[in-house]
Structures are given as C-alpha cells and as structure tokens.
C-alpha cells in the first residue's frame, strides 16, 4: 500500500502542467440564454439553475471559415443608434471586478475564487495598435492574460494564458488563435452572429485543438450589449475545451461591465486531468493608467 501511495504521488507530480475545466456554478449567476435568443428582461445577477452548455453543428465548417448573419429587431431605434456608435478597446488602466465562483481540478480539489479580481489593461511589446493585453489576477495562485483585438467584424480574442496552482497540481496553458475568436459581433445589432473555426496553438506552434465557436449579440440592455459566446473543441485533439460565456459590453467605456464564464477542459497524459472554472465578474472600479 505504501508503494501504491508513492506511485500515485509521483503520477500527480508528472502532471504538474495540465489544461482542463467545469465545476459547480456560482449560486447567483443569471440565466444563460441560448445563442440568438432575446429576453427583454434579462439582467446580470438573476439567479437560475446550472445551464447546459449548448453544442452546435460543426460538420459543415471549414478550419478557417467564418460566417456572418445580422438581423436587427424591427423598430428598434435605440438599438440602431447603439449599434452605430464607435466601439473601442478598454482604456489602459486598472479595472476592479467583484467575483463570485469557484474552480476545481483533478487531484487538486475544489476551491472558491477570491471575492475581488484586478484587471490591468496595457500595451507593450508584441501588442499591435488594434490590440490590448488584459492581465487578470484572481489571486497569487490564479492569474490569466488575454490579448484582445478590434477588427471590423468582431471584438476578438487573439491569445490567452492561464496559470492556476492547486498545491502540487497546476493548470498551465498558453494558446494563440488563428483566426481570432470573436467575443462580440461588430457592428453591434440585435441577433447579430459570427461563427467559425479556429486553430489553437501552443507557444511552440504545435496544434492543441480546433475550436468551433459562435457569438451572438443578443440585445442592447441598460447595462450594455448582452453577448453570448459558445466554444467547443473537435474530438481527437490533444486537449478538449468547452466554454459558454455571457457578458454585457458597455460601448461608451469599451469594456465588459459583467460577464459569467463556464469553462471545462480535459487533457490526458497517462491520466485524464479535468479543470472546471465557473464564476461571475462585475465591474466595481477603474483607475486610468
């Protein structure tokens, strides 16, 4: 029995770098809307049951194909004016978000996220003029970085990294996306949709997975444009990923006032390691750079 325990500990140490998610969702998050649906009364903070991550057909998508559909609600003058407004990236500075959620990893257990997250928006080496880097610090044990871009047809995710430590187990990931994954369809319009397929590659250029994704601008709300993003990796990849994200984007401030994420990843390296991340983040403050 002692030998088995030693071998088990060594197995976890060998898997110190992993990628994977999906834990119990925070109790106070809002109802997840399926992409393309419109709920005139939805608002951040409403609080229903655990959503089922929707999947969508992927067989007809090409690796680099992107389709576009835009359909504005008739008679929505306010939505039309909002859609025509100039969209910009977040201003450089420090954003503070209130957080409610948790994360979990195989072999490392489950834990609640700290109640506050800071997001530093900045530009620097390797960041193009139409991009900005977002460094998110949930705690000393959980940090993330995203590089987001502003394209004519989308607000996009160009790359992301994560490092979440659970004692001897760490979820460490790095991925660059080509083409960029849409985080919102531009110009904003009720039921505007972008969908496509993206290659995710690690820092050395190796293919991690191919993701099919779809983003829908649901409707303009008092808290910003409500947007739903669905991502799912194709079978047979080195790692599997599935994410549903719903957020509210404030055009006047160029940032998300609230978003909720439900993420699950898996990676097999002798033993399957799963990682789950579920939380809601709400903007509470901003200090310009």
VEXDREN-2710 file (C-alpha; in Angstrom, 1 decimal):
% VEXDREN-2710
k/r/px/py/pz
1/UNK/0.0/0.0/0.0
2/UNK/2.9/2.4/0.7
3/UNK/4.3/1.7/-2.8
4/UNK/0.9/2.5/-4.4
5/UNK/0.7/5.8/-2.5
6/UNK/4.2/6.8/-3.6
7/UNK/3.4/5.9/-7.3
8/UNK/0.2/7.9/-7.1
9/UNK/2.0/11.0/-5.7
10/UNK/4.6/10.6/-8.5
11/UNK/1.9/10.4/-11.1
12/UNK/0.4/13.7/-9.9
13/UNK/3.8/15.4/-9.9
14/UNK/4.3/14.2/-13.5
15/UNK/1.1/16.0/-14.4
16/UNK/2.0/19.3/-12.8
17/UNK/1.2/21.2/-16.1
18/UNK/-2.3/20.5/-17.3
19/UNK/-5.2/22.0/-19.0
20/UNK/-8.9/21.3/-18.4
21/UNK/-12.4/22.8/-16.5
22/UNK/-16.1/22.8/-15.2
23/UNK/-17.2/23.0/-11.6
24/UNK/-20.4/23.9/-9.9
25/UNK/-21.6/27.3/-11.0
26/UNK/-21.9/30.3/-8.6
27/UNK/-25.3/30.4/-6.9
28/UNK/-26.1/34.0/-8.0
29/UNK/-25.4/34.0/-11.7
30/UNK/-28.0/34.9/-14.3
31/UNK/-30.0/32.6/-16.6
32/UNK/-27.9/31.5/-19.6
33/UNK/-29.5/32.5/-22.8
34/UNK/-29.0/30.2/-25.8
35/UNK/-27.2/32.0/-28.6
36/UNK/-29.6/34.0/-30.7
37/UNK/-32.4/34.2/-28.1
38/UNK/-33.7/37.5/-26.8
39/UNK/-35.1/38.0/-23.3
40/UNK/-36.3/41.6/-22.9
41/UNK/-36.0/41.4/-19.1
42/UNK/-32.7/39.5/-18.5
43/UNK/-30.2/41.3/-16.3
44/UNK/-26.9/40.4/-14.7
45/UNK/-27.4/38.8/-11.3
46/UNK/-30.7/37.0/-11.9
47/UNK/-30.2/33.5/-10.5
48/UNK/-31.5/30.3/-12.0
49/UNK/-30.2/26.7/-12.4
50/UNK/-26.9/25.3/-13.8
51/UNK/-27.0/25.9/-17.5
52/UNK/-26.4/23.1/-20.0
53/UNK/-23.6/24.1/-22.4
54/UNK/-25.2/24.2/-25.8
55/UNK/-23.5/22.5/-28.7
56/UNK/-24.0/23.4/-32.3
57/UNK/-23.3/21.6/-35.6
58/UNK/-19.7/21.7/-36.7
59/UNK/-19.5/19.3/-39.7
60/UNK/-20.1/22.0/-42.3
61/UNK/-17.4/24.4/-41.0
62/UNK/-14.1/24.8/-42.6
63/UNK/-11.0/25.3/-40.4
64/UNK/-10.7/29.0/-41.3
65/UNK/-14.3/29.6/-42.4
66/UNK/-16.2/32.4/-40.8
67/UNK/-19.9/33.1/-41.4
68/UNK/-21.8/36.2/-40.7
69/UNK/-25.5/36.9/-40.1
70/UNK/-27.0/40.1/-38.9
71/UNK/-30.7/40.7/-38.2
72/UNK/-31.8/43.8/-36.3
73/UNK/-35.1/43.8/-34.5
74/UNK/-37.7/46.0/-36.4
75/UNK/-38.5/49.3/-35.0
76/UNK/-35.6/49.4/-32.5
77/UNK/-34.3/52.9/-33.0
78/UNK/-32.3/52.8/-29.7
79/UNK/-30.6/49.6/-30.7
80/UNK/-29.8/51.0/-34.1
81/UNK/-28.2/54.1/-32.6
82/UNK/-26.2/51.9/-30.1
83/UNK/-25.0/49.7/-33.0
84/UNK/-23.8/52.6/-35.0
85/UNK/-21.8/54.0/-32.0
86/UNK/-18.0/53.8/-32.3
87/UNK/-16.6/50.7/-30.5
88/UNK/-13.2/50.9/-28.8
89/UNK/-10.9/48.7/-26.7
90/UNK/-10.7/49.1/-23.0
91/UNK/-8.7/52.2/-21.9
92/UNK/-5.3/51.4/-20.3
93/UNK/-5.6/51.2/-16.5
94/UNK/-6.6/49.0/-13.7
95/UNK/-10.2/47.6/-13.5
96/UNK/-11.6/46.1/-10.3
97/UNK/-14.2/43.3/-10.5
98/UNK/-16.3/41.6/-7.8
99/UNK/-16.1/37.9/-8.3
100/UNK/-18.4/35.0/-7.3
101/UNK/-17.5/31.5/-8.3
102/UNK/-15.1/28.5/-7.9
103/UNK/-12.6/26.3/-9.7
104/UNK/-11.7/22.6/-9.5
105/UNK/-9.0/20.3/-10.8
106/UNK/-8.4/16.6/-10.7
107/UNK/-6.1/15.8/-7.9
108/UNK/-6.2/19.3/-6.5
109/UNK/-9.7/19.6/-5.2
110/UNK/-12.2/22.5/-5.4
111/UNK/-11.9/26.0/-4.1
112/UNK/-13.9/29.3/-4.1
113/UNK/-12.4/32.2/-6.0
114/UNK/-11.4/35.3/-4.0
115/UNK/-14.2/38.0/-4.0
116/UNK/-12.1/40.5/-5.9
117/UNK/-10.1/40.3/-9.2
118/UNK/-7.9/43.1/-10.7
119/UNK/-7.6/43.5/-14.4
120/UNK/-4.6/45.5/-15.8
121/UNK/-5.2/46.8/-19.4
122/UNK/-2.0/47.8/-21.1
123/UNK/0.0/47.8/-24.3
124/UNK/3.6/46.8/-24.8
125/UNK/6.0/44.6/-26.8
126/UNK/4.1/42.3/-29.2
127/UNK/0.8/44.2/-28.8
128/UNK/-0.5/45.7/-32.1
129/UNK/-2.2/49.1/-32.3
130/UNK/-5.6/47.4/-32.6
131/UNK/-5.0/45.2/-29.6
132/UNK/-4.7/45.4/-25.8
133/UNK/-3.4/43.0/-23.2
134/UNK/-5.5/42.2/-20.2
135/UNK/-3.7/40.8/-17.1
136/UNK/-6.2/39.3/-14.7
137/UNK/-5.2/38.5/-11.2
138/UNK/-7.7/36.5/-9.1
139/UNK/-5.0/35.6/-6.5
140/UNK/-1.3/34.6/-6.3
141/UNK/-2.5/31.1/-7.2
142/UNK/-4.6/32.1/-10.3
143/UNK/-3.5/34.6/-13.0
144/UNK/-4.6/34.9/-16.6
145/UNK/-3.7/37.1/-19.6
146/UNK/-5.7/37.7/-22.7
147/UNK/-4.8/39.7/-25.8
148/UNK/-8.0/41.1/-27.4
149/UNK/-8.2/42.8/-30.8
150/UNK/-10.6/45.1/-32.5
151/UNK/-11.5/44.0/-36.1
152/UNK/-14.0/45.5/-38.5
153/UNK/-16.4/42.5/-37.9
154/UNK/-15.6/41.5/-34.4
155/UNK/-14.1/42.1/-31.0
156/UNK/-11.7/39.2/-30.9
157/UNK/-9.6/37.0/-28.7
158/UNK/-6.1/36.6/-30.2
159/UNK/-4.4/34.7/-27.4
160/UNK/-4.8/33.6/-23.7
161/UNK/-2.7/32.1/-21.0
162/UNK/-3.7/30.7/-17.5
163/UNK/-1.7/29.6/-14.5
164/UNK/-3.8/28.1/-11.7
165/UNK/-1.9/26.4/-8.9
166/UNK/-3.5/23.8/-6.6
167/UNK/-0.8/22.6/-4.3
168/UNK/1.3/20.1/-6.3
169/UNK/-1.0/20.3/-9.3
170/UNK/-1.0/23.3/-11.7
171/UNK/-3.2/24.1/-14.7
172/UNK/-0.8/25.9/-17.0
173/UNK/-1.9/26.8/-20.5
174/UNK/-1.0/29.0/-23.4
175/UNK/-2.8/29.3/-26.7
176/UNK/-2.7/31.6/-29.7
177/UNK/-5.8/31.7/-32.0
178/UNK/-5.9/31.9/-35.8
179/UNK/-8.2/33.4/-36.9
180/UNK/-9.1/35.3/-33.7
181/UNK/-12.2/34.0/-31.8
182/UNK/-15.0/36.6/-31.8
183/UNK/-16.0/37.8/-28.4
184/UNK/-18.7/40.1/-29.9
185/UNK/-20.1/40.6/-33.4
186/UNK/-19.5/44.1/-34.9
187/UNK/-21.2/46.3/-35.6
188/UNK/-23.5/45.5/-32.6
189/UNK/-27.0/44.6/-33.6
190/UNK/-29.8/42.5/-32.1
191/UNK/-29.2/38.9/-33.1
192/UNK/-26.0/39.7/-35.0
193/UNK/-24.0/36.4/-35.2
194/UNK/-20.4/35.5/-36.1
195/UNK/-19.3/31.8/-36.2
196/UNK/-16.3/30.0/-37.4
197/UNK/-13.5/27.6/-36.6
198/UNK/-10.1/28.5/-35.1
199/UNK/-6.8/26.7/-34.6
200/UNK/-5.4/26.9/-31.1
201/UNK/-1.6/26.5/-31.0
202/UNK/0.8/26.5/-28.1
203/UNK/3.9/28.7/-27.6
204/UNK/6.0/26.4/-29.8
205/UNK/3.4/26.4/-32.6
206/UNK/2.1/22.9/-32.0
207/UNK/-1.7/22.4/-32.7
208/UNK/-3.6/21.9/-29.4
209/UNK/-7.1/21.8/-30.8
210/UNK/-9.5/23.1/-33.4
211/UNK/-12.4/25.1/-31.9
212/UNK/-15.8/25.7/-33.4
213/UNK/-17.4/28.9/-32.0
214/UNK/-20.4/31.1/-32.3
215/UNK/-21.0/34.5/-30.8
216/UNK/-24.4/36.3/-30.7
217/UNK/-25.2/39.9/-29.8
218/UNK/-28.5/39.2/-28.1
219/UNK/-29.8/42.7/-27.4
220/UNK/-29.0/46.1/-26.0
221/UNK/-29.6/46.3/-22.3
222/UNK/-29.3/49.1/-19.7
223/UNK/-26.0/47.6/-18.6
224/UNK/-24.6/47.2/-22.1
225/UNK/-24.9/44.8/-25.1
226/UNK/-25.7/41.3/-23.9
227/UNK/-23.5/38.8/-25.8
228/UNK/-23.3/35.0/-25.7
229/UNK/-20.2/33.0/-26.8
230/UNK/-20.1/29.3/-27.3
231/UNK/-16.8/27.4/-27.9
232/UNK/-16.2/23.7/-28.2
233/UNK/-13.2/21.8/-29.4
234/UNK/-13.4/19.0/-32.0
235/UNK/-12.9/15.4/-31.0
236/UNK/-9.4/13.8/-31.1
237/UNK/-7.5/16.9/-30.0
238/UNK/-4.5/16.9/-27.6
239/UNK/-6.9/18.8/-25.2
240/UNK/-10.6/19.2/-25.1
241/UNK/-12.3/22.5/-24.3
242/UNK/-15.9/23.6/-23.8
243/UNK/-16.9/27.1/-22.7
244/UNK/-20.1/29.2/-22.5
245/UNK/-19.6/32.9/-21.7
246/UNK/-22.3/35.6/-21.4
247/UNK/-21.3/39.2/-20.9
248/UNK/-22.6/42.8/-21.1
249/UNK/-20.4/45.2/-23.1
250/UNK/-20.5/48.9/-22.4
251/UNK/-19.7/50.7/-25.7
252/UNK/-19.1/54.0/-24.0
253/UNK/-16.4/52.6/-21.8
254/UNK/-15.1/49.9/-24.2
255/UNK/-15.3/47.2/-21.6
256/UNK/-17.4/44.4/-20.1
257/UNK/-19.4/45.6/-17.1
258/UNK/-20.3/42.0/-16.2
259/UNK/-19.6/38.6/-17.5
260/UNK/-20.1/35.0/-16.5
261/UNK/-17.9/32.0/-17.6
262/UNK/-18.5/28.3/-17.5
263/UNK/-15.3/26.5/-18.7
264/UNK/-14.3/22.9/-18.8
265/UNK/-11.1/21.4/-20.2
266/UNK/-9.5/18.0/-20.2
267/UNK/-6.1/16.7/-21.0
268/UNK/-4.8/13.1/-20.9
269/UNK/-1.2/12.5/-20.2
270/UNK/-1.3/8.9/-18.8
271/UNK/-4.2/10.1/-16.5
272/UNK/-7.1/12.3/-17.6
273/UNK/-6.9/15.7/-15.8
274/UNK/-10.0/17.9/-15.8
275/UNK/-10.3/21.5/-14.9
276/UNK/-13.5/23.5/-14.2
277/UNK/-14.0/27.2/-13.8
278/UNK/-17.3/28.9/-13.1
279/UNK/-17.7/32.5/-12.0
280/UNK/-19.4/35.8/-12.5
281/UNK/-17.4/39.1/-12.6
282/UNK/-18.9/42.5/-12.1
283/UNK/-17.1/45.8/-12.6
284/UNK/-16.8/47.9/-9.5
285/UNK/-14.0/50.4/-10.2
286/UNK/-11.4/51.8/-12.7
287/UNK/-8.2/53.7/-12.2
288/UNK/-6.7/55.1/-15.5
289/UNK/-3.1/54.5/-16.3
END
